[in-house]
Amino acid sequence: MPSSRIAFRDYIQEQTGVQNLYFQPPESIKMEYPAIVYSINKVDNRFAENKNYLQFISYQLIVIDKDPDSDIFKKISRLPKCSFERSYTSDNLNHFVFNIFH
């Protein structure tokens, strides 16, 4: 798995073929669909002898697609350390929310 946010973006893009990936996009940006919006969800640190020796970062990915049977949804759901959280519809767009550790 990639070790930086940019490497993570590149990994997701490579696995899904989606060109429209957005990290914490401001409301002013006009997104193109299908798209994946991702943000840091959780940081899990492991400690020994008062030192952080291991860190896992969890990202929340939201697949946004007009297609309710999205192929992107299927590709993301097969990734390692990935869990599906929920789905919802907003503005006639389907949203599929995942959490993925790396």
N, C-alpha and C positions, 0 to 999 in steps of 0.2 A: 504494500500500500504506500502511497505517496506520503512524504513527510511535511510538506508545506501547503498552505492554502492554494497557491497557484498550481502546484503539482497535483493537488486534489481536484481542482477544476479541470485540468488537462486530462486526468484519469477519467472523470465523469464524462467529459466530452468524447473521449476515445471509446468508452464503453457504450454510450448511447447514440452517438452521432449528432447530438443536439448542438447547434451552433449558438443558440441564445441562452447563455448562462449568466446569471446575475447574482453578485454577492451583495446582500443587503441593499437592494436598489432604493434610491430615494423616490418619493411619490412623484416627483417631477419627470422621471424618465418614462418614455413611451416604450413599453416592452413589445416584442414581436413573439408570436406564438407559433408552434409549441416552444415552451421555455422551461427552464429549471431555475428556481430561485433557491439559493442556499445561504445559510448563516450558521455561526457557531451556536451549538445548543448546550453543550456541557463539556467540562474539562474534568477528567478523572485522574488525579495524581496519586501515585503510590510512594510511600515514604519508608525509609529505613535509616536508623541512626540520625534522625532529624534532617534528613536530606531527601529531596525529591529524586528518586531514581528511575521513575517510569511515568509517562504521561500519555493518556489516551484522550483524543479530542473527538467529540461527537458533533456531527453536522446535521442540521435539519434540511432536507431537500423537499421542495414542493414542485412537483411536476404539474405544469399548467398546460392543458391541451383542450382543443375543441372536441376531440374524439373521446367519447366515454370508454372506448375499448383501446386505449392508447398503447401502442407498442413500446413507448418510452417507459410507461408504468411497468410493463413486463420485464424490460431490461434492467431497470433499477431494482426491482424486487428480487432479482437473482444474484445481486452483488453480495460478496462476503460481508459479514457483520452488519447487515442491513435489516431493518425491521419496518414493516408497514404500520403506520399509526392510525390514519383515518383518511376519508375522502369527503369532499363537499363540492357543491356547485355554486359559483358566484359569477355574476355578469355573463351568464351562458357559457362559462368556461369550467371545465372539470379540473379540480385540484386534488392531487394525490400526495399525501404527506408521509415522508419517510424519515427515520433516524438512521445514521450510519456512522460507525466508529472507524477511526483510522489512526 
